[in-house]
């Protein structure tokens, strides 16, 4: 199987400052994006008290969405709690003329996720958009890493996304509409220092692609983003965003426009994954080489070795949209058995 980044990436012009992306006056791309509005829509963004999540919440609110700012306020290790972060970000959105409600529910639990959805419904009556952004992060060293460390990563990244999406799914299904964005990571490509984090983010990838198939029949589109931006997770700083080094090239605001488009009613894709950040936008896809098909039922280890180059050859490959279409294409490729 091939896990790749699409070669036809798009690189946008560099903004003068991180906030310029929200102004609609910096360049033609920004002016065009200002046509994409979210009026009368309600968005939940988890982990949006600061960092990438805060930029998503602010951008959606600036385009008319009512936003529930969810953030437990924990450290990047997942420890601690600070309900002031969600309140502060909600106040910032309100001061800019937007509509926002804070929430500090712990979405790694089913009870916390349900409380978040109920708060959104109580405040606004419906939910159109969920951005599963909340996460934790640390470097690790295999095999020294403890099982509890892996379980914690899975509980927040996969469990949190599962809990929130499951809690809102019936509501979206009844309304025959929803937009869900999952957060994966390039850490899923494989990194010696990210065994637990990368494993969790790869799990989110599989979960999001499966949900896209579930939602296809009820108006719910599920896509994924691997965002890149300067945040607490990127550098070794305290949990105060004020300590982050200033780097306009890696401003988290540069990752937000693609996320916003995935949240929009006009988004044409379902079950796809994108990298967004540092002015570069691209698609990640799962593919399979054409490989080698043995003509009989007498396949040996020597046959594998003799045809290894054909198995590895990526000159021609198929993009795997979903399991069922892959299965049909595989069956067609086998051909008759030589007897």
C-alpha positions as a Markdown table, in Angstrom:
| # | Residue | x | y | z |
|---|---|---|---|---|
| 1 | Unk | 0.0 | 0.0 | 0.0 |
| 2 | Unk | 1.1 | 3.5 | -0.8 |
| 3 | Unk | 0.6 | 6.3 | 1.7 |
| 4 | Unk | 1.6 | 9.5 | 0.0 |
| 5 | Unk | 1.3 | 13.2 | -0.4 |
| 6 | Unk | -0.2 | 14.4 | -3.7 |
| 7 | Unk | 2.4 | 16.0 | -5.9 |
| 8 | Unk | 0.1 | 18.8 | -7.0 |
| 9 | Unk | 0.3 | 20.8 | -3.9 |
| 10 | Unk | -0.8 | 24.4 | -3.9 |
| 11 | Unk | 1.4 | 27.2 | -2.4 |
| 12 | Unk | -0.3 | 30.4 | -1.6 |
| 13 | Unk | 1.3 | 33.9 | -1.4 |
| 14 | Unk | 2.8 | 34.8 | 2.0 |
| 15 | Unk | 0.6 | 37.2 | 4.1 |
| 16 | Unk | 2.1 | 40.3 | 5.8 |
| 17 | Unk | 0.8 | 39.1 | 9.2 |
| 18 | Unk | -1.1 | 36.1 | 10.6 |
| 19 | Unk | -4.3 | 38.0 | 10.9 |
| 20 | Unk | -4.4 | 39.1 | 7.3 |
| 21 | Unk | -5.9 | 35.9 | 6.2 |
| 22 | Unk | -9.1 | 36.9 | 8.1 |
| 23 | Unk | -9.4 | 40.4 | 6.6 |
| 24 | Unk | -10.4 | 39.5 | 3.1 |
| 25 | Unk | -8.3 | 42.3 | 1.6 |
| 26 | Unk | -4.8 | 40.9 | 1.4 |
| 27 | Unk | -5.0 | 39.2 | -2.0 |
| 28 | Unk | -7.3 | 37.7 | -4.5 |
| 29 | Unk | -7.5 | 34.4 | -2.8 |
| 30 | Unk | -8.5 | 36.0 | 0.5 |
| 31 | Unk | -11.2 | 38.1 | -1.2 |
| 32 | Unk | -12.6 | 35.0 | -2.9 |
| 33 | Unk | -12.7 | 33.1 | 0.4 |
| 34 | Unk | -14.7 | 35.9 | 2.0 |
| 35 | Unk | -17.6 | 34.8 | -0.2 |
| 36 | Unk | -17.8 | 31.5 | 1.8 |
| 37 | Unk | -20.0 | 32.3 | 4.8 |
| 38 | Unk | -21.3 | 30.3 | 7.7 |
| 39 | Unk | -24.3 | 32.5 | 8.7 |
| 40 | Unk | -26.9 | 30.7 | 10.8 |
| 41 | Unk | -24.5 | 27.7 | 11.2 |
| 42 | Unk | -23.2 | 26.4 | 14.5 |
| 43 | Unk | -19.7 | 25.0 | 14.8 |
| 44 | Unk | -18.0 | 23.1 | 17.7 |
| 45 | Unk | -14.2 | 23.3 | 17.7 |
| 46 | Unk | -12.5 | 21.1 | 20.3 |
| 47 | Unk | -9.2 | 22.3 | 21.8 |
| 48 | Unk | -9.9 | 25.8 | 20.6 |
| 49 | Unk | -8.8 | 27.8 | 23.6 |
| 50 | Unk | -5.5 | 28.6 | 21.9 |
| 51 | Unk | -3.2 | 27.5 | 19.1 |
| 52 | Unk | -4.5 | 26.0 | 15.9 |
| 53 | Unk | -8.0 | 25.4 | 17.3 |
| 54 | Unk | -8.3 | 29.1 | 18.3 |
| 55 | Unk | -7.6 | 30.2 | 14.7 |
| 56 | Unk | -10.2 | 27.8 | 13.4 |
| 57 | Unk | -12.8 | 29.1 | 15.8 |
| 58 | Unk | -12.0 | 32.7 | 15.1 |
| 59 | Unk | -12.1 | 32.2 | 11.3 |
| 60 | Unk | -15.4 | 30.4 | 11.4 |
| 61 | Unk | -16.9 | 33.1 | 13.7 |
| 62 | Unk | -15.6 | 35.9 | 11.5 |
| 63 | Unk | -17.6 | 34.4 | 8.6 |
| 64 | Unk | -20.8 | 34.2 | 10.5 |
| 65 | Unk | -20.8 | 30.9 | 12.4 |
| 66 | Unk | -21.8 | 30.7 | 16.1 |
| 67 | Unk | -18.9 | 28.8 | 17.7 |
| 68 | Unk | -18.7 | 26.6 | 20.8 |
| 69 | Unk | -15.1 | 27.0 | 22.0 |
| 70 | Unk | -14.2 | 23.8 | 23.8 |
| 71 | Unk | -11.0 | 23.5 | 25.7 |
| 72 | Unk | -10.2 | 21.6 | 28.9 |
| 73 | Unk | -7.2 | 23.8 | 29.4 |
| 74 | Unk | -4.7 | 21.1 | 30.1 |
| 75 | Unk | -1.0 | 21.1 | 29.4 |
| 76 | Unk | 0.3 | 19.5 | 26.2 |
| 77 | Unk | 0.9 | 16.3 | 28.3 |
| 78 | Unk | -2.9 | 16.2 | 29.1 |
| 79 | Unk | -2.4 | 17.1 | 32.8 |
| 80 | Unk | -4.2 | 19.8 | 34.6 |
| 81 | Unk | -7.2 | 21.9 | 33.8 |
| 82 | Unk | -7.9 | 25.6 | 33.2 |
| 83 | Unk | -11.4 | 26.6 | 32.2 |
| 84 | Unk | -10.3 | 30.2 | 31.7 |
| 85 | Unk | -8.8 | 29.3 | 28.3 |
| 86 | Unk | -12.2 | 28.6 | 26.6 |
| 87 | Unk | -13.7 | 31.7 | 28.2 |
| 88 | Unk | -10.9 | 33.9 | 27.1 |
| 89 | Unk | -11.1 | 32.8 | 23.5 |
| 90 | Unk | -14.9 | 33.1 | 23.4 |
| 91 | Unk | -14.5 | 36.6 | 24.8 |
| 92 | Unk | -12.0 | 37.5 | 22.0 |
| 93 | Unk | -14.4 | 36.3 | 19.4 |
| 94 | Unk | -17.3 | 38.3 | 20.9 |
| 95 | Unk | -15.2 | 41.4 | 21.2 |
| 96 | Unk | -14.6 | 41.1 | 17.4 |
| 97 | Unk | -18.3 | 40.9 | 16.8 |
| 98 | Unk | -18.7 | 37.2 | 16.6 |
| 99 | Unk | -20.9 | 34.7 | 18.5 |
| 100 | Unk | -19.2 | 32.2 | 20.8 |
| 101 | Unk | -19.9 | 30.1 | 23.9 |
| 102 | Unk | -17.1 | 28.6 | 26.0 |
| 103 | Unk | -17.0 | 25.0 | 27.2 |
| 104 | Unk | -14.5 | 23.1 | 29.2 |
| 105 | Unk | -15.9 | 19.6 | 29.0 |
| 106 | Unk | -13.4 | 16.7 | 28.9 |
| 107 | Unk | -14.1 | 15.1 | 25.5 |
| 108 | Unk | -11.9 | 12.1 | 26.3 |
| 109 | Unk | -14.9 | 10.8 | 28.3 |
| 110 | Unk | -18.3 | 10.0 | 26.9 |
| 111 | Unk | -19.9 | 12.1 | 29.5 |
| 112 | Unk | -17.8 | 15.1 | 28.7 |
| 113 | Unk | -18.5 | 14.8 | 24.9 |
| 114 | Unk | -22.2 | 14.5 | 25.6 |
| 115 | Unk | -22.2 | 17.5 | 27.8 |
| 116 | Unk | -20.4 | 19.5 | 25.0 |
| 117 | Unk | -23.1 | 18.6 | 22.4 |
| 118 | Unk | -25.9 | 19.3 | 24.8 |
| 119 | Unk | -24.4 | 22.7 | 25.6 |
| 120 | Unk | -24.2 | 23.6 | 21.9 |
| 121 | Unk | -27.8 | 22.5 | 21.4 |
| 122 | Unk | -29.1 | 24.4 | 24.4 |
| 123 | Unk | -27.3 | 27.5 | 23.3 |
| 124 | Unk | -28.0 | 27.5 | 19.6 |
| 125 | Unk | -30.6 | 24.8 | 18.8 |
| 126 | Unk | -28.5 | 22.8 | 16.3 |
| 127 | Unk | -25.0 | 21.8 | 15.3 |
| 128 | Unk | -23.8 | 21.9 | 11.7 |
| 129 | Unk | -20.0 | 21.6 | 12.1 |
| 130 | Unk | -17.6 | 19.7 | 14.3 |
| 131 | Unk | -13.8 | 20.2 | 14.2 |
| 132 | Unk | -12.1 | 17.5 | 16.3 |
| 133 | Unk | -8.9 | 19.4 | 17.0 |
| 134 | Unk | -8.2 | 18.6 | 20.7 |
| 135 | Unk | -4.9 | 16.7 | 21.3 |
| 136 | Unk | -1.9 | 16.1 | 23.4 |
| 137 | Unk | 1.7 | 15.5 | 22.5 |
| 138 | Unk | 5.0 | 14.4 | 23.7 |
| 139 | Unk | 8.1 | 12.7 | 22.3 |
| 140 | Unk | 8.7 | 9.1 | 23.3 |
| 141 | Unk | 11.4 | 6.4 | 23.2 |
| 142 | Unk | 10.3 | 2.9 | 22.3 |
| 143 | Unk | 10.5 | 0.4 | 24.1 |
| 144 | Unk | 10.9 | 2.6 | 27.2 |
| 145 | Unk | 7.5 | 4.1 | 26.7 |
| 146 | Unk | 4.9 | 2.9 | 29.1 |
| 147 | Unk | 1.6 | 1.3 | 28.0 |
| 148 | Unk | -0.2 | 4.1 | 29.9 |
| 149 | Unk | 1.4 | 6.7 | 27.7 |
| 150 | Unk | 0.0 | 5.0 | 24.5 |
| 151 | Unk | -3.4 | 4.6 | 26.1 |
| 152 | Unk | -3.6 | 8.3 | 27.0 |
| 153 | Unk | -2.8 | 9.3 | 23.4 |
| 154 | Unk | -5.4 | 6.9 | 22.1 |
| 155 | Unk | -8.0 | 8.2 | 24.6 |
| 156 | Unk | -7.6 | 11.8 | 23.6 |
| 157 | Unk | -7.0 | 11.6 | 19.8 |
| 158 | Unk | -9.1 | 8.6 | 18.8 |
| 159 | Unk | -11.4 | 8.4 | 21.9 |
| 160 | Unk | -12.1 | 12.2 | 22.0 |
| 161 | Unk | -12.9 | 12.3 | 18.2 |
| 162 | Unk | -15.0 | 9.2 | 18.6 |
| 163 | Unk | -16.9 | 10.5 | 21.6 |
| 164 | Unk | -17.8 | 13.9 | 20.2 |
| 165 | Unk | -18.7 | 12.6 | 16.8 |
| 166 | Unk | -20.8 | 9.8 | 18.2 |
| 167 | Unk | -22.6 | 12.2 | 20.5 |
| 168 | Unk | -23.6 | 14.6 | 17.6 |
| 169 | Unk | -24.1 | 12.0 | 14.9 |
| 170 | Unk | -27.8 | 11.2 | 15.5 |
| 171 | Unk | -28.6 | 14.9 | 15.5 |
| 172 | Unk | -26.7 | 15.5 | 12.2 |
| 173 | Unk | -28.2 | 12.4 | 10.7 |
| 174 | Unk | -31.8 | 13.5 | 11.5 |
| 175 | Unk | -31.1 | 16.8 | 9.9 |
| 176 | Unk | -29.4 | 15.1 | 6.9 |
| 177 | Unk | -26.5 | 17.5 | 7.1 |
| 178 | Unk | -23.2 | 17.8 | 8.8 |
| 179 | Unk | -19.5 | 18.6 | 8.3 |
| 180 | Unk | -16.9 | 16.9 | 10.5 |
| 181 | Unk | -13.2 | 17.6 | 10.3 |
| 182 | Unk | -10.8 | 15.1 | 12.0 |
| 183 | Unk | -7.2 | 16.0 | 12.9 |
| 184 | Unk | -4.5 | 13.6 | 11.9 |
| 185 | Unk | -0.8 | 14.4 | 11.5 |
| 186 | Unk | 2.3 | 13.8 | 9.4 |
| 187 | Unk | 3.4 | 12.0 | 12.5 |
| 188 | Unk | 1.4 | 9.1 | 11.1 |
| 189 | Unk | 4.0 | 8.7 | 8.3 |
| 190 | Unk | 6.3 | 7.3 | 10.9 |
| 191 | Unk | 8.8 | 8.9 | 13.3 |
| 192 | Unk | 11.1 | 7.1 | 15.8 |
| 193 | Unk | 10.2 | 9.7 | 18.5 |
| 194 | Unk | 6.5 | 9.7 | 17.9 |
| 195 | Unk | 5.4 | 6.0 | 18.4 |
| 196 | Unk | 2.4 | 6.8 | 20.6 |
| 197 | Unk | 1.4 | 10.1 | 19.0 |
| 198 | Unk | 1.9 | 8.8 | 15.5 |
| 199 | Unk | -0.1 | 5.6 | 16.3 |
| 200 | Unk | -3.0 | 7.6 | 17.6 |
| 201 | Unk | -3.0 | 10.0 | 14.6 |
| 202 | Unk | -2.9 | 7.0 | 12.2 |
| 203 | Unk | -5.9 | 5.6 | 14.0 |
| 204 | Unk | -7.7 | 8.9 | 13.5 |
| 205 | Unk | -7.0 | 8.6 | 9.8 |
| 206 | Unk | -8.7 | 5.2 | 9.6 |
| 207 | Unk | -11.6 | 6.3 | 11.8 |
| 208 | Unk | -12.3 | 9.4 | 9.7 |
| 209 | Unk | -12.2 | 7.5 | 6.4 |
| 210 | Unk | -14.6 | 4.9 | 7.9 |
| 211 | Unk | -17.0 | 7.6 | 9.1 |
| 212 | Unk | -17.0 | 9.2 | 5.7 |
| 213 | Unk | -18.6 | 6.0 | 4.3 |
| 214 | Unk | -21.1 | 5.9 | 7.1 |
| 215 | Unk | -22.1 | 9.5 | 6.6 |
| 216 | Unk | -22.3 | 9.4 | 2.8 |
| 217 | Unk | -26.0 | 8.3 | 3.0 |
| 218 | Unk | -27.1 | 10.9 | 5.5 |
| 219 | Unk | -25.6 | 14.1 | 4.3 |
| 220 | Unk | -22.6 | 14.1 | 6.6 |
| 221 | Unk | -19.2 | 14.7 | 5.1 |
| 222 | Unk | -16.1 | 13.7 | 7.0 |
| 223 | Unk | -12.7 | 14.9 | 6.0 |
| 224 | Unk | -9.3 | 15.1 | 7.7 |
| 225 | Unk | -6.5 | 17.6 | 8.0 |
| 226 | Unk | -2.9 | 17.3 | 9.1 |
| 227 | Unk | -2.2 | 20.9 | 10.1 |
| 228 | Unk | 1.2 | 22.6 | 10.4 |
| 229 | Unk | 1.6 | 25.7 | 12.5 |
| 230 | Unk | 3.6 | 27.1 | 15.4 |
| 231 | Unk | 2.1 | 25.9 | 18.6 |
| 232 | Unk | 3.0 | 24.5 | 21.9 |
| 233 | Unk | 3.4 | 21.1 | 20.3 |
| 234 | Unk | 6.0 | 22.3 | 17.8 |
| 235 | Unk | 8.5 | 23.8 | 20.2 |
| 236 | Unk | 9.7 | 23.1 | 23.7 |
| 237 | Unk | 8.1 | 26.0 | 25.5 |
| 238 | Unk | 5.8 | 26.5 | 28.5 |
| 239 | Unk | 2.0 | 26.1 | 28.1 |
| 240 | Unk | 1.7 | 29.8 | 27.6 |
| 241 | Unk | 1.3 | 30.7 | 23.9 |
| 242 | Unk | 3.0 | 34.0 | 24.6 |
| 243 | Unk | 6.3 | 32.1 | 24.9 |
| 244 | Unk | 6.1 | 30.8 | 21.3 |
| 245 | Unk | 8.7 | 32.2 | 19.0 |
| 246 | Unk | 7.3 | 34.6 | 16.3 |
| 247 | Unk | 7.4 | 32.9 | 13.0 |
| 248 | Unk | 5.0 | 34.3 | 10.4 |
| 249 | Unk | 5.9 | 31.5 | 7.9 |
| 250 | Unk | 4.5 | 29.0 | 10.4 |
| 251 | Unk | 1.7 | 31.1 | 11.8 |
| 252 | Unk | -1.3 | 28.8 | 12.8 |
| 253 | Unk | -3.6 | 31.1 | 10.9 |
| 254 | Unk | -2.1 | 29.8 | 7.7 |
| 255 | Unk | -3.6 | 26.4 | 8.4 |
| 256 | Unk | -7.1 | 27.7 | 9.0 |
| 257 | Unk | -8.5 | 28.5 | 5.6 |
| 258 | Unk | -8.4 | 24.9 | 4.3 |
| 259 | Unk | -10.1 | 23.7 | 7.5 |
| 260 | Unk | -12.8 | 26.3 | 7.1 |
| 261 | Unk | -13.4 | 25.1 | 3.5 |
| 262 | Unk | -13.8 | 21.5 | 4.7 |
| 263 | Unk | -16.5 | 22.8 | 7.1 |
| 264 | Unk | -18.4 | 24.6 | 4.3 |
| 265 | Unk | -21.6 | 23.4 | 2.7 |
| 266 | Unk | -19.9 | 23.7 | -0.8 |
| 267 | Unk | -17.0 | 21.4 | 0.1 |
| 268 | Unk | -17.1 | 18.7 | -2.6 |
| 269 | Unk | -14.9 | 16.0 | -0.9 |
| 270 | Unk | -15.7 | 13.2 | 1.6 |
| 271 | Unk | -13.2 | 10.9 | 3.2 |
| 272 | Unk | -10.1 | 12.8 | 2.1 |
| 273 | Unk | -7.1 | 14.0 | 4.0 |
| 274 | Unk | -5.1 | 17.2 | 3.5 |
| 275 | Unk | -2.0 | 18.9 | 4.8 |
| 276 | Unk | -2.4 | 22.6 | 5.5 |
| 277 | Unk | 0.2 | 25.0 | 6.8 |
| 278 | Unk | 3.2 | 27.2 | 6.0 |
| 279 | Unk | 1.4 | 28.5 | 2.8 |
| 280 | Unk | 1.3 | 24.9 | 1.4 |
| 281 | Unk | -1.8 | 22.9 | 0.8 |
| 282 | Unk | -1.7 | 19.3 | -0.4 |
| 283 | Unk | -3.6 | 16.1 | -0.4 |
| 284 | Unk | -2.6 | 12.9 | 1.4 |
| 285 | Unk | -3.9 | 9.7 | -0.2 |
| 286 | Unk | -3.6 | 5.9 | 0.3 |
| 287 | Unk | -2.7 | 4.0 | -2.8 |
| 288 | Unk | -1.7 | 0.6 | -4.0 |
| 289 | Unk | 0.9 | -0.4 | -6.6 |
| 290 | Unk | -0.3 | -2.6 | -9.5 |
| 291 | Unk | 2.0 | -5.2 | -8.0 |
| 292 | Unk | 2.4 | -8.8 | -9.3 |
| 293 | Unk | -0.3 | -11.4 | -9.8 |
| 294 | Unk | 0.8 | -15.0 | -9.8 |
| 295 | Unk | -0.9 | -17.0 | -12.5 |
| 296 | Unk | -1.4 | -20.2 | -10.4 |
| 297 | Unk | -2.0 | -21.5 | -6.9 |
| 298 | Unk | 1.7 | -22.5 | -6.5 |
| 299 | Unk | 3.1 | -19.2 | -5.2 |
| 300 | Unk | 6.5 | -19.6 | -3.5 |
| 301 | Unk | 8.9 | -17.4 | -1.6 |
| 302 | Unk | 11.1 | -17.5 | -4.6 |
| 303 | Unk | 8.3 | -16.1 | -6.7 |
| 304 | Unk | 8.0 | -13.2 | -4.2 |
| 305 | Unk | 11.8 | -12.5 | -4.5 |
| 306 | Unk | 11.8 | -12.7 | -8.3 |
| 307 | Unk | 9.0 | -10.2 | -8.6 |
| 308 | Unk | 9.9 | -7.9 | -5.8 |
| 309 | Unk | 10.7 | -5.0 | -8.1 |
| 310 | Unk | 7.2 | -5.3 | -9.6 |
| 311 | Unk | 5.6 | -5.3 | -6.2 |
| 312 | Unk | 7.6 | -2.2 | -5.2 |
| 313 | Unk | 7.1 | -0.3 | -8.5 |
| 314 | Unk | 5.1 | 2.9 | -8.1 |
| 315 | Unk | 5.2 | 3.9 | -11.8 |
| 316 | Unk | 1.5 | 3.1 | -11.9 |
| 317 | Unk | -0.8 | 2.8 | -8.9 |
| 318 | Unk | -4.4 | 3.1 | -7.8 |
| 319 | Unk | -5.7 | 5.5 | -5.2 |
| 320 | Unk | -7.8 | 3.6 | -2.6 |
| 321 | Unk | -11.0 | 5.6 | -2.1 |
| 322 | Unk | -12.6 | 3.1 | 0.3 |
| 323 | Unk | -12.5 | -0.6 | 1.1 |
| 324 | Unk | -15.4 | -1.8 | -1.1 |
| 325 | Unk | -14.1 | -0.1 | -4.3 |
| 326 | Unk | -10.6 | -1.4 | -3.5 |
| 327 | Unk | -12.0 | -4.9 | -3.1 |
| 328 | Unk | -13.8 | -4.8 | -6.4 |
| 329 | Unk | -10.7 | -3.5 | -8.3 |
| 330 | Unk | -8.6 | -6.2 | -6.6 |
| 331 | Unk | -11.0 | -9.0 | -7.8 |
| 332 | Unk | -10.9 | -7.7 | -11.3 |
| 333 | Unk | -7.1 | -7.6 | -11.4 |
| 334 | Unk | -6.6 | -11.2 | -10.4 |
| 335 | Unk | -7.7 | -12.8 | -13.7 |
| 336 | Unk | -8.3 | -16.5 | -14.3 |
| 337 | Unk | -6.2 | -19.1 | -12.3 |
| 338 | Unk | -3.8 | -21.2 | -14.3 |
| 339 | Unk | -4.4 | -24.8 | -13.5 |
